[in-house]
Amino acid sequence: MASTSPPDPPPAPRRGRKPAIGRPLLFVLLLTVAALGVLILLVLGPSLHLELAVLSAAGLLGMVVTAWAVAGPRL
């Protein structure tokens, strides 16, 4: 006598999720601009006033956060 297994259950319905990929070209562009800004800030940093250097660093950090939120990979 042969044994049989029950039929496979139907696949679960797929939910509409965000795609795993954002906008890679925009992400790379924004991060490149931020990296160049950090390089410039490192070179010019000693000659800048402290307030301007801190504001520049905060702006560059904001650019990285914006790049991740707008164009980065979706988790």
C-alpha positions, 0 to 999 in steps of 0.5 A: 500500500502506497502512502500519499501526502496531502496536497500542498497548501496554496501560496500565501497572497503577496502583499504590496511591499516596497521594492528592495531597491531605491534609486541607486544612481541618485543615491550614489550621486548624493553620497558622492557629493557628501563625500567630496564635501567632507573632503573639502571640509577636512582640507579647509577645516582648520581655516574655518570658524568653528560655527561654519565648520559645525554647520557645514558638517551638519549640512553634510550629515543631513545630505547623507540622511536625505540620500538614504531616506529618498534614494537608498535601499528599502529595508 
